[in-house]
Amino acid sequence: MDETQFQKIAEALRGNMLATACRYLHDTSEAEDVVQDCFVRLWQKEVVHDKAFLFTAVRNACIDLLRRNDPLCH
């Protein structure tokens, strides 16, 4: 994947991915961090460019963050 393809994917999906993360985290700043991390992983590893995969990655990252921040999960 080249930079232009990556930018198109990021621009097309960022808003919906951010909304998904916000629904889980109820914190825009944390949601933006999660989405950014998912895009970094996409760029570095050139993982599957599938929309469902990216939303699953965001969901899983949110759940991981919530678990790390929940004292009952430790």
MOPAC internal coordinates of N, CA, C and O (Angstrom, degrees):
PM7 1SCF
backbone

  N    0.0000 0     0.00 0     0.00 0    0    0    0
  C    1.4483 1     0.00 0     0.00 0    1    0    0
  C    1.5216 1   107.82 1     0.00 0    2    1    0
  O    1.2310 1   121.02 1   -47.76 1    3    2    1
  N    1.3014 1   115.65 1   132.24 1    3    2    1
  C    1.4596 1   118.42 1   178.01 1    5    3    2
  C    1.5308 1   109.82 1   -94.47 1    6    5    3
  O    1.2310 1   121.18 1    -4.73 1    7    6    5
  N    1.3160 1   115.35 1   175.27 1    7    6    5
  C    1.4644 1   120.81 1  -174.79 1    9    7    6
  C    1.5253 1   112.22 1   -62.30 1   10    9    7
  O    1.2310 1   120.23 1   142.19 1   11   10    9
  N    1.3207 1   117.16 1   -37.81 1   11   10    9
  C    1.4666 1   120.74 1  -179.99 1   13   11   10
  C    1.5239 1   111.09 1   -64.35 1   14   13   11
  O    1.2310 1   120.15 1   135.76 1   15   14   13
  N    1.3163 1   117.32 1   -44.24 1   15   14   13
  C    1.4645 1   121.03 1   177.54 1   17   15   14
  C    1.5236 1   110.71 1   -61.99 1   18   17   15
  O    1.2310 1   121.10 1   136.74 1   19   18   17
  N    1.3298 1   115.50 1   -43.26 1   19   18   17
  C    1.4614 1   120.25 1   179.60 1   21   19   18
  C    1.5281 1   110.54 1   -60.61 1   22   21   19
  O    1.2310 1   120.47 1   134.69 1   23   22   21
  N    1.3211 1   116.72 1   -45.31 1   23   22   21
  C    1.4708 1   120.37 1  -179.43 1   25   23   22
  C    1.5230 1   111.40 1   -62.43 1   26   25   23
  O    1.2310 1   120.28 1   141.15 1   27   26   25
  N    1.3218 1   117.07 1   -38.85 1   27   26   25
  C    1.4687 1   120.01 1   178.67 1   29   27   26
  C    1.5290 1   110.76 1   -63.56 1   30   29   27
  O    1.2310 1   120.79 1   136.39 1   31   30   29
  N    1.3198 1   116.10 1   -43.61 1   31   30   29
  C    1.4639 1   120.26 1   178.34 1   33   31   30
  C    1.5241 1   109.96 1   -62.90 1   34   33   31
  O    1.2310 1   120.62 1   132.67 1   35   34   33
  N    1.3166 1   116.41 1   -47.33 1   35   34   33
  C    1.4646 1   120.87 1  -178.35 1   37   35   34
  C    1.5235 1   111.56 1   -61.66 1   38   37   35
  O    1.2310 1   120.17 1   135.44 1   39   38   37
  N    1.3047 1   117.28 1   -44.56 1   39   38   37
  C    1.4658 1   120.80 1  -179.26 1   41   39   38
  C    1.5242 1   111.55 1   -66.03 1   42   41   39
  O    1.2310 1   120.90 1   141.57 1   43   42   41
  N    1.3262 1   115.89 1   -38.43 1   43   42   41
  C    1.4598 1   119.76 1  -177.02 1   45   43   42
  C    1.5277 1   112.74 1   -71.77 1   46   45   43
  O    1.2310 1   120.13 1   147.20 1   47   46   45
  N    1.3161 1   117.36 1   -32.80 1   47   46   45
  C    1.4614 1   120.49 1  -171.55 1   49   47   46
  C    1.5146 1   115.60 1  -109.21 1   50   49   47
  O    1.2310 1   119.70 1   164.59 1   51   50   49
  N    1.3066 1   118.18 1   -15.41 1   51   50   49
  C    1.4634 1   121.15 1  -173.08 1   53   51   50
  C    1.5253 1   113.14 1   -54.98 1   54   53   51
  O    1.2310 1   119.94 1   132.08 1   55   54   53
  N    1.3067 1   117.73 1   -47.92 1   55   54   53
  C    1.4640 1   120.64 1  -177.35 1   57   55   54
  C    1.5152 1   112.93 1   -60.44 1   58   57   55
  O    1.2310 1   120.51 1   133.57 1   59   58   57
  N    1.3165 1   116.63 1   -46.43 1   59   58   57
  C    1.4715 1   120.30 1   179.35 1   61   59   58
  C    1.5199 1   111.76 1   -68.65 1   62   61   59
  O    1.2310 1   120.32 1   143.60 1   63   62   61
  N    1.3278 1   116.99 1   -36.40 1   63   62   61
  C    1.4625 1   120.05 1   177.55 1   65   63   62
  C    1.5264 1   109.90 1   -65.99 1   66   65   63
  O    1.2310 1   120.56 1   139.83 1   67   66   65
  N    1.3214 1   116.53 1   -40.17 1   67   66   65
  C    1.4636 1   120.70 1   178.21 1   69   67   66
  C    1.5267 1   110.66 1   -64.67 1   70   69   67
  O    1.2310 1   120.31 1   138.42 1   71   70   69
  N    1.3204 1   117.02 1   -41.58 1   71   70   69
  C    1.4671 1   120.39 1   178.19 1   73   71   70
  C    1.5275 1   110.57 1   -62.38 1   74   73   71
  O    1.2310 1   120.48 1   139.35 1   75   74   73
  N    1.3201 1   116.69 1   -40.65 1   75   74   73
  C    1.4623 1   121.17 1   178.05 1   77   75   74
  C    1.5236 1   110.48 1   -61.59 1   78   77   75
  O    1.2310 1   120.78 1   132.48 1   79   78   77
  N    1.3242 1   116.12 1   -47.52 1   79   78   77
  C    1.4674 1   120.61 1  -179.88 1   81   79   78
  C    1.5278 1   111.07 1   -63.44 1   82   81   79
  O    1.2310 1   120.03 1   140.97 1   83   82   81
  N    1.3159 1   117.55 1   -39.03 1   83   82   81
  C    1.4698 1   120.97 1   179.18 1   85   83   82
  C    1.5251 1   111.66 1   -64.26 1   86   85   83
  O    1.2310 1   120.30 1   144.82 1   87   86   85
  N    1.3277 1   117.02 1   -35.18 1   87   86   85
  C    1.4695 1   119.98 1   178.29 1   89   87   86
  C    1.5269 1   110.92 1   -63.84 1   90   89   87
  O    1.2310 1   120.44 1   145.69 1   91   90   89
  N    1.3084 1   116.77 1   -34.31 1   91   90   89
  C    1.4683 1   120.31 1   178.94 1   93   91   90
  C    1.5241 1   111.70 1   -79.88 1   94   93   91
  O    1.2310 1   120.49 1   136.32 1   95   94   93
  N    1.3125 1   116.67 1   -43.68 1   95   94   93
  C    1.4661 1   120.61 1  -167.96 1   97   95   94
  C    1.5239 1   114.41 1   -96.75 1   98   97   95
  O    1.2310 1   119.77 1   156.97 1   99   98   97
  N    1.3116 1   118.03 1   -23.03 1   99   98   97
  C    1.4614 1   122.59 1  -177.13 1  101   99   98
  C    1.5280 1   111.45 1    56.11 1  102  101   99
  O    1.2310 1   120.69 1  -148.56 1  103  102  101
  N    1.3144 1   116.29 1    31.44 1  103  102  101
  C    1.4683 1   121.91 1  -179.78 1  105  103  102
  C    1.5276 1   107.54 1  -149.99 1  106  105  103
  O    1.2310 1   120.73 1   -68.31 1  107  106  105
  N    1.3188 1   116.21 1   111.69 1  107  106  105
  C    1.4613 1   121.13 1  -175.55 1  109  107  106
  C    1.5146 1   112.24 1   -61.85 1  110  109  107
  O    1.2310 1   120.01 1   139.34 1  111  110  109
  N    1.3102 1   117.59 1   -40.66 1  111  110  109
  C    1.4610 1   121.23 1  -178.71 1  113  111  110
  C    1.5265 1   111.39 1   -63.01 1  114  113  111
  O    1.2310 1   120.62 1   132.94 1  115  114  113
  N    1.3303 1   116.41 1   -47.06 1  115  114  113
  C    1.4633 1   119.97 1   178.16 1  117  115  114
  C    1.5274 1   110.69 1   -65.55 1  118  117  115
  O    1.2310 1   120.36 1   141.80 1  119  118  117
  N    1.3179 1   116.91 1   -38.20 1  119  118  117
  C    1.4650 1   120.98 1   178.98 1  121  119  118
  C    1.5296 1   110.61 1   -62.70 1  122  121  119
  O    1.2310 1   120.47 1   136.99 1  123  122  121
  N    1.3209 1   116.71 1   -43.01 1  123  122  121
  C    1.4669 1   120.07 1   177.73 1  125  123  122
  C    1.5236 1   111.28 1   -61.66 1  126  125  123
  O    1.2310 1   120.44 1   140.14 1  127  126  125
  N    1.3301 1   116.76 1   -39.86 1  127  126  125
  C    1.4686 1   120.53 1   177.72 1  129  127  126
  C    1.5250 1   111.59 1   -62.90 1  130  129  127
  O    1.2310 1   120.65 1   137.33 1  131  130  129
  N    1.3254 1   116.36 1   -42.67 1  131  130  129
  C    1.4636 1   120.72 1  -179.86 1  133  131  130
  C    1.5303 1   110.23 1   -63.07 1  134  133  131
  O    1.2310 1   120.39 1   133.08 1  135  134  133
  N    1.3148 1   116.86 1   -46.92 1  135  134  133
  C    1.4674 1   120.66 1  -179.49 1  137  135  134
  C    1.5246 1   110.39 1   -63.04 1  138  137  135
  O    1.2310 1   120.57 1   136.76 1  139  138  137
  N    1.3156 1   116.51 1   -43.24 1  139  138  137
  C    1.4643 1   120.24 1   178.38 1  141  139  138
  C    1.5288 1   110.75 1   -60.59 1  142  141  139
  O    1.2310 1   120.35 1   136.01 1  143  142  141
  N    1.3129 1   116.93 1   -43.99 1  143  142  141
  C    1.4731 1   120.38 1   178.45 1  145  143  142
  C    1.5222 1   111.37 1   -60.64 1  146  145  143
  O    1.2310 1   120.47 1   139.88 1  147  146  145
  N    1.3212 1   116.70 1   -40.12 1  147  146  145
  C    1.4716 1   119.67 1   178.76 1  149  147  146
  C    1.5212 1   111.16 1   -64.85 1  150  149  147
  O    1.2310 1   120.25 1   140.15 1  151  150  149
  N    1.3163 1   117.13 1   -39.85 1  151  150  149
  C    1.4664 1   119.56 1   177.76 1  153  151  150
  C    1.5278 1   111.49 1   -68.51 1  154  153  151
  O    1.2310 1   120.14 1   143.46 1  155  154  153
  N    1.3156 1   117.34 1   -36.54 1  155  154  153
  C    1.4740 1   120.34 1   176.71 1  157  155  154
  C    1.5217 1   109.69 1   -62.03 1  158  157  155
  O    1.2310 1   120.58 1   135.05 1  159  158  157
  N    1.3248 1   116.49 1   -44.95 1  159  158  157
  C    1.4740 1   119.39 1   178.14 1  161  159  158
  C    1.5211 1   111.17 1   -62.07 1  162  161  159
  O    1.2310 1   120.63 1   139.26 1  163  162  161
  N    1.3238 1   116.40 1   -40.74 1  163  162  161
  C    1.4655 1   120.62 1   178.10 1  165  163  162
  C    1.5248 1   110.01 1   -59.44 1  166  165  163
  O    1.2310 1   120.61 1   133.85 1  167  166  165
  N    1.3132 1   116.43 1   -46.15 1  167  166  165
  C    1.4639 1   120.65 1  -178.11 1  169  167  166
  C    1.5286 1   111.55 1   -67.32 1  170  169  167
  O    1.2310 1   120.16 1   134.67 1  171  170  169
  N    1.3192 1   117.30 1   -45.33 1  171  170  169
  C    1.4606 1   120.89 1  -175.91 1  173  171  170
  C    1.5219 1   112.72 1   -69.55 1  174  173  171
  O    1.2310 1   120.60 1   139.71 1  175  174  173
  N    1.3016 1   116.46 1   -40.29 1  175  174  173
  C    1.4632 1   119.62 1  -172.69 1  177  175  174
  C    1.5149 1   112.95 1  -102.65 1  178  177  175
  O    1.2310 1   121.04 1   171.97 1  179  178  177
  N    1.3192 1   115.62 1    -8.03 1  179  178  177
  C    1.4624 1   120.51 1  -175.87 1  181  179  178
  C    1.5249 1   110.56 1    47.34 1  182  181  179
  O    1.2310 1   121.94 1  -128.36 1  183  182  181
  N    1.3340 1   113.90 1    51.64 1  183  182  181
  C    1.4566 1   119.67 1   179.14 1  185  183  182
  C    1.5276 1   109.38 1   -69.86 1  186  185  183
  O    1.2310 1   121.24 1    -0.97 1  187  186  185
  N    1.2816 1   115.23 1   179.03 1  187  186  185
  C    1.4587 1   121.24 1  -178.96 1  189  187  186
  C    1.5291 1   110.26 1   -50.88 1  190  189  187
  O    1.2310 1   120.29 1   -44.01 1  191  190  189
  N    1.2983 1   117.06 1   135.99 1  191  190  189
  C    1.4652 1   121.69 1  -177.35 1  193  191  190
  C    1.5250 1   110.88 1   -94.33 1  194  193  191
  O    1.2310 1   121.00 1  -149.69 1  195  194  193
  N    1.2833 1   115.70 1    30.31 1  195  194  193
  C    1.4484 1   122.73 1  -175.85 1  197  195  194
  C    1.5232 1   109.86 1   -88.52 1  198  197  195
  O    1.2310 1   120.61 1   -46.08 1  199  198  197
  N    1.3117 1   116.43 1   133.92 1  199  198  197
  C    1.4681 1   121.84 1  -178.58 1  201  199  198
  C    1.5305 1   111.06 1   -58.04 1  202  201  199
  O    1.2310 1   120.00 1   135.32 1  203  202  201
  N    1.3128 1   117.60 1   -44.68 1  203  202  201
  C    1.4687 1   120.99 1  -179.45 1  205  203  202
  C    1.5241 1   110.56 1   -61.22 1  206  205  203
  O    1.2310 1   120.27 1   140.34 1  207  206  205
  N    1.3208 1   117.09 1   -39.66 1  207  206  205
  C    1.4641 1   120.83 1   178.53 1  209  207  206
  C    1.5257 1   110.42 1   -61.27 1  210  209  207
  O    1.2310 1   120.36 1   134.64 1  211  210  209
  N    1.3209 1   116.91 1   -45.36 1  211  210  209
  C    1.4678 1   120.34 1  -178.11 1  213  211  210
  C    1.5279 1   111.55 1   -63.77 1  214  213  211
  O    1.2310 1   120.00 1   138.45 1  215  214  213
  N    1.3228 1   117.61 1   -41.55 1  215  214  213
  C    1.4584 1   119.81 1   178.80 1  217  215  214
  C    1.5219 1   111.43 1   -69.01 1  218  217  215
  O    1.2310 1   120.07 1   145.90 1  219  218  217
  N    1.3156 1   117.47 1   -34.10 1  219  218  217
  C    1.4557 1   120.63 1   174.69 1  221  219  218
  C    1.5212 1   110.45 1   -65.74 1  222  221  219
  O    1.2310 1   120.53 1   140.16 1  223  222  221
  N    1.3187 1   116.60 1   -39.84 1  223  222  221
  C    1.4705 1   120.78 1   177.69 1  225  223  222
  C    1.5218 1   110.84 1   -62.21 1  226  225  223
  O    1.2310 1   120.10 1   138.35 1  227  226  225
  N    1.3286 1   117.41 1   -41.65 1  227  226  225
  C    1.4645 1   121.35 1   178.27 1  229  227  226
  C    1.5303 1   109.65 1   -64.46 1  230  229  227
  O    1.2310 1   120.28 1   132.89 1  231  230  229
  N    1.3235 1   117.08 1   -47.11 1  231  230  229
  C    1.4625 1   120.43 1   179.62 1  233  231  230
  C    1.5246 1   111.15 1   -58.48 1  234  233  231
  O    1.2310 1   120.50 1   132.90 1  235  234  233
  N    1.3158 1   116.64 1   -47.10 1  235  234  233
  C    1.4612 1   120.41 1  -178.68 1  237  235  234
  C    1.5231 1   111.58 1   -64.91 1  238  237  235
  O    1.2310 1   120.18 1   140.54 1  239  238  237
  N    1.3180 1   117.27 1   -39.46 1  239  238  237
  C    1.4695 1   120.55 1   178.11 1  241  239  238
  C    1.5227 1   110.45 1   -64.43 1  242  241  239
  O    1.2310 1   120.00 1   141.41 1  243  242  241
  N    1.3208 1   117.60 1   -38.59 1  243  242  241
  C    1.4719 1   121.12 1   177.60 1  245  243  242
  C    1.5219 1   110.75 1   -64.72 1  246  245  243
  O    1.2310 1   120.73 1   134.74 1  247  246  245
  N    1.3115 1   116.21 1   -45.26 1  247  246  245
  C    1.4663 1   120.02 1   179.81 1  249  247  246
  C    1.5232 1   110.40 1   -62.84 1  250  249  247
  O    1.2310 1   120.09 1   137.81 1  251  250  249
  N    1.3167 1   117.44 1   -42.19 1  251  250  249
  C    1.4728 1   120.84 1   177.13 1  253  251  250
  C    1.5242 1   110.99 1   -59.73 1  254  253  251
  O    1.2310 1   120.56 1   135.75 1  255  254  253
  N    1.3284 1   116.54 1   -44.25 1  255  254  253
  C    1.4647 1   120.78 1   179.71 1  257  255  254
  C    1.5250 1   110.72 1   -63.97 1  258  257  255
  O    1.2310 1   120.18 1   135.95 1  259  258  257
  N    1.3021 1   117.26 1   -44.05 1  259  258  257
  C    1.4675 1   120.54 1   178.52 1  261  259  258
  C    1.5274 1   111.15 1   -61.30 1  262  261  259
  O    1.2310 1   120.61 1   139.17 1  263  262  261
  N    1.3170 1   116.45 1   -40.83 1  263  262  261
  C    1.4669 1   119.82 1   178.74 1  265  263  262
  C    1.5216 1   111.32 1   -65.44 1  266  265  263
  O    1.2310 1   120.26 1   139.00 1  267  266  265
  N    1.3169 1   117.10 1   -41.00 1  267  266  265
  C    1.4764 1   120.51 1   179.40 1  269  267  266
  C    1.5171 1   111.18 1   -63.57 1  270  269  267
  O    1.2310 1   120.27 1   147.77 1  271  270  269
  N    1.3347 1   117.08 1   -32.23 1  271  270  269
  C    1.4584 1   121.51 1  -176.88 1  273  271  270
  C    1.5256 1   113.54 1   -91.23 1  274  273  271
  O    1.2310 1   119.94 1   175.03 1  275  274  273
  N    1.3198 1   117.72 1    -4.97 1  275  274  273
  C    1.4638 1   121.68 1  -178.42 1  277  275  274
  C    1.5285 1   109.84 1   -95.56 1  278  277  275
  O    1.2310 1   119.68 1   -64.81 1  279  278  277
  N    1.3379 1   118.21 1   115.19 1  279  278  277
  C    1.4620 1   119.87 1  -178.29 1  281  279  278
  C    1.5307 1   113.25 1   -63.24 1  282  281  279
  O    1.2310 1   119.89 1   157.53 1  283  282  281
  N    1.3281 1   117.82 1   -22.47 1  283  282  281
  C    1.4672 1   120.85 1   179.76 1  285  283  282
  C    1.5286 1   111.74 1   -74.19 1  286  285  283
  O    1.2310 1   120.26 1   163.93 1  287  286  285
  N    1.3173 1   117.10 1   -16.07 1  287  286  285
  C    1.4734 1   121.01 1  -178.57 1  289  287  286
  C    1.5317 1   112.07 1   -92.16 1  290  289  287
  O    1.2310 1   120.27 1  -178.02 1  291  290  289
  N    1.3117 1   117.09 1     1.98 1  291  290  289
  C    1.4752 1   119.20 1  -176.91 1  293  291  290
  C    1.5007 1   111.03 1  -101.20 1  294  293  291
  O    1.2310 1   120.10 1   180.00 1  295  294  293

